Amino acid sequence: MTAYYIDKHSPDLGSYQFFQHSQTREWQWTWREVAKGVEYTDDSTWFGSLAEAMRDAANDWESNGNSSNSRFAGMLRGLAAKAEKRNP
């Protein structure tokens, strides 16, 4: 599992965590945040690669009204490009 936080000093603000299925080798992201003491999670569908899952997480970030912090989506897309180069 790999996690990318909105703010590493305030992890409750939220993070995308990426998991690989042990049998199918597919990837999934989970969004986690804590608001007013209540944890909220949202899981994606499964993807054929880590790069696909990261790009989808970036799209999810932007489509849920978080375009004010587009640097975070850009970071996820940059990491997706690196992951794709490592595992074409």
KARAKA-V968393 format. One line per field, one symbol per residue. phi: phi as a letter, one per 40 degrees, with the letter a starting at -180 (. if undefined). psi: psi as a letter, one per 40 degrees, with the letter a starting at -180 (. if undefined). A space follows every 10 residues. Layout:
BEGIN
phi = ???
psi = ???
END
This chain:
BEGIN
phi = .bbbcdaccb ccchabbbbb ccbcgcbabb cbabbfgbcb babcccbcac cccccccccc dccbgbccbc cccccccccc ccccccbc
psi = hhihidheeg dediihhhih hddeeiiiih hhihhfehhh ihiiaiieid dddddddddd ddefefedge dddddddddd ddddddg.
END
